[in-house]
Amino acid sequence: MTTTTARTSALRAARAKDSQDKRRRALAAVQALESAGVPITAAAVATAAGVSTWLVYADGIREHLDAARQRQMNHRGDPPPTTPQSVQSSATPASLRTDLAVARAEIRRLRADHDKLRNRLRLHLGAEIEGPQRAELIARVATLEACNRQLVADRDARTVESQQAQRAVKELEDELTAARESLRRVIRDNNR
């Protein structure tokens, strides 16, 4: 249970770090676009930061986005932004349908991403659960090390035996050579 809790905590910490990193990149993108004089839009910030557009609209980022837009408009002398009521009244049914189609496509894409990430997480967590436990791995390594030590000792013993056998063969060859030489002398002496 403690390893599962530790793994869960580690996954949560990694996710929180990733979220903070994305937020930091989004805020840096807002500043970069503003300093470059590029019109600040949610899509431009999301593209520049490499994050999704929904993050740009999230609390903590949207305020910075709106403030940067306001500073850009004040700097250019543009009229203040329109209120949501005036935007809705000037929107045509075709533009609303287009916005709805774009939103639906984004929702489909986000759902597909969500499902893909869920499946990857499920597979990863399943592999962690089904994988061998640390204690089992430590015991297995100790067994393999003991087996390795035994094999090294056997190899060293065989090496010593081989060297002794080679010395014995060399001595026997020397004795055989001496016996042949002695036999040749005896045969020569008998032939005379």
C-alpha angles and dihedrals in degrees: 000000000000093000090051090049091048092049091049091049091049092050091049092049091049091049092049091049091049090050092050090048092052092048091049090050091049092051091047090051091052090052093045093050091046093050091047091052092237115148108262115232131159091246093050092050092046092050094046093048096040093235134119121271093241089065090055089056093048121110112273094032102049092059091056090046093051092045092051091049090050092050090050092050093047090048092051093041094240119158116266116274119275122252121251090253093057091046091053093048092051094046116103123221089248092054091047090051090049091050090049092050091049091048091049091050090050090049091051091050092048091048091051090049090047092051092047092050092046091053091048091049091047091051092046094049090044090054090050092050095045094042122098117277121247094250091053091050092049091050090048092051091049090051091049092048091051090049090049092051090050092050092048090051090049091049092050091049091050090049091054091047090049092051091049091049091049090052090049091049090050091050091048091049090051090049090047091050090048091048092050091049091049091048091051090053092049091049091048092048092049092048092056 
